[in-house]
């Protein structure tokens, strides 16, 4: 994977800054640092300021596994074009049938997971997230969870950092959501940053020249061509994107 902030990638970022491009971001682990208690996840003040400025220069969207209800207050005051929640499902594919299905899964799984130390079931209305972060015996917990999930019938399971996401069958993934947003905002290209398994659905879309992907934290086998070394580098990338587009605007002004 190539480090997106390396001098060799400066030209790529400059080209993007002149293009009609959509910027898409995952939330946890990308814009916001990972924290032990997901309820406390938030942008650093510097990131918030840079993201708000970036939104005035490029169309920007956030595509997260969180529900929109959960995400919206965390990004209040940042003029994003759209918030997409539940791994790409919400709002445009969220149906009453999916809501009912997830509610019935929750009722069935709740009692089965109750005895598992450190395992937490999160209800996101249109999907469930089963968190293992606090479990001591992670391997045994994972096996017990998968056994319980086997009783649900068809479901789309997506792994992540110490979490198993359970989505209704047919739920769109983040890659489809990004593509939809790109078309919706009339953009020719998209630039997407994410850090986790569900972001690989975007990275694997494989549209060279149209989609540029950055994984936060380099991992072997990722479909993303570019990486940031850690979440701490996000401000540096936002700052560079802002500076490049402002440069382009002032150069065009001088050329007139
Ligand atoms: Mg993430």
Boltz pocket constraint, residues with backbone or C-beta under 6 A from the ligand:
constraints:
  - pocket:
      binder: B
      contacts: [[A, 26], [A, 27], [A, 28], [A, 29], [A, 30], [A, 194], [A, 195], [A, 196]]
      max_distance: 6.0
